[in-house]
Amino acid sequence: MKLYTAKETKKIDSLAIKQKGITGYSLMQMAAEFSLDVILREFSPLEELVIFCSKGKNSGDGFLLGSFAKEFGLNVTVVLSNSPNEIKGVSKKAFQEMKESKVKVISSNAIEKLKVSNKAVVVDALIGTGLKGSLRKNIKDSILALNRLGTKLPVVSLDVASGVNPDTGEVEDTCVYADITTTFVAQKRGCFTSIGKKVSGEVMYSDLEIPKQLFTKVTSTSSIINFEKYIDRVVYREQDAHKGKFGHVLVIGGDRGFGGAGLLASKAAVYSGAGLTSLVTRPEHVSASLTSCPEVMVKGVNSGQDLEEHLIKPTVIAIGPGLGQTAWSEQMIQRVFWEAEKRDVAVIMDADALNLISKLKLSSKLPRRLVLTPHPGEAATLLNTDVETIESDRFASSAKIQKKFNATVILKGSGTVICHKKNGIQQWGVCDAGNPGMASGGMGDVLTGIIAGMLAQGLTPKEACEVGVDLHAKVADQASFDLGEVGLTPSDVIEELRYLLKHD
């Protein structure tokens, strides 16, 4: 599923109007009809709609929704944040049609006096993709009033929850908290990451019958990832297959006090199908690791020199889980970079390995096949900035890291973003799965292990990252369905892995 910016969506909209004889008003009608169908289907029994509108095209959708809902037999109140005299173009035509349907219109100043049924739905038709700069006071006041109603009633946003940047998912001031967002023409990428993902609720989409060929005329660089796109190359195995065909993962991590992290990554690689998995860690962690997962070949090392002999055979090196930032940690990462320079081995870096890149100034001799998996804090370190800047535009932030390190980059978080370069053009994959139960220590280590396992089995860095991120999130969703989100552990996710990888 491709995702688009507001500008790209507007291009598709314009092409439909110019080339196919579709009018802007007919698109507005179809958007309103689709939204009404969704509302009637999802919120029955229903008696009333309270629709918040301003003056733009998003409000035009809201005016027609009010008209159609009135004709259907619902009580409808439109709460207008602007003077009717400010409404122009097709939105004015929609407003006139709504008035002819005798829909009740009140000023936003009168909202406190409005009595609303407990079988009502609140609709946000204030801004949509038309957000430019800071919110005007009248719009901000309307959003606050809408959210107060939304504490007791379901909320549906039209196109994009008002206040959300449709391109980045950022919220500068305040925004509508929707239970459902009905979005039109194209899927907006801001609904799937950052705060936009949090406040959009369930996103329901209609292309408004715009011909498919028009979408090919507007280049999209973003899409929703799906592990099933590549997973057949991993799960279907020849009858004469042997462990040497599925790669050798080496996990390096587990400084003193962090032994579990390296083991979680190693176990995830095993359960992801890697032919062989080794773990290099502190010597004191060897016994516990063997007891926990005897399938992992565990080696204890005290120095970078001790590590050398273990770097020769692996096809994938994952470094970072529980690595720490001690002298031992520094020796581990320096030896890995030295080995990666000699031969083309895929390297995935997580956790403290990411912090050490900057600390040791290693960006001048990076592995050729490199995957970086920062959370926002680690991303801020890599770019010498702060978390707020990283989160303000996750697409741009991941792109900067990709360019700086010439790597495939996974910027973790709500709506994880994967950035890679293809034919000189940066592209993004976005994960729409996952749940808050994943917010616990060790989940990132499991992700590292899954990606390493996929790299070992022959997927490219881009493919391995998309499969790993989506599989990790969907396995966690299944585990949370069975066990709940509170107390969900990385081990729970590892145990569920094989069920999603199972095929008939």
Secondary structure, DSSP 8 states (H G I E B T S, - for coil): -EEB-HHHHHHHHHHHHHHS---HHHHHHHHHHHHHHHHHHHS-S--EEEEEE-SSHHHHHHHHHHHHHHHHT-EEEEEESS-GGG--HHHHHHHHHHHHTT-EEEEGGGGGG----TTEEEEEES-GGG--SS--HHHHHHHHHHHHHHTTS-EEEESS-TTB-TTT--BSS-----SEEEEESS-BGGGGSHHHHHHH-EEEEE-TT--HHHHTTS---EEE--GGGTTHHHH---TT--GGGG-EEEEE---TT-HHHHHHHHHHHHHTT-SEEEEEE-GGGHHHHHHH-TTSEEEE-SSHHHHGGGGSS-SEEEE-TT--SSHHHHHHHHHHHHHHHHS--EEEE-THHHHHHHHHT-TTS--SSEEE---HHHHHHHHTS-HHHHHH-HHHHHHHHHHHHTSEEEE-STT-EEEEEETTEEEEEE-----GGG-STTHHHHHHHHHHHHHHTT--HHHHHHHHHHHHHHHHHHHHHHH-STT--HHHHHHHHHHHH---
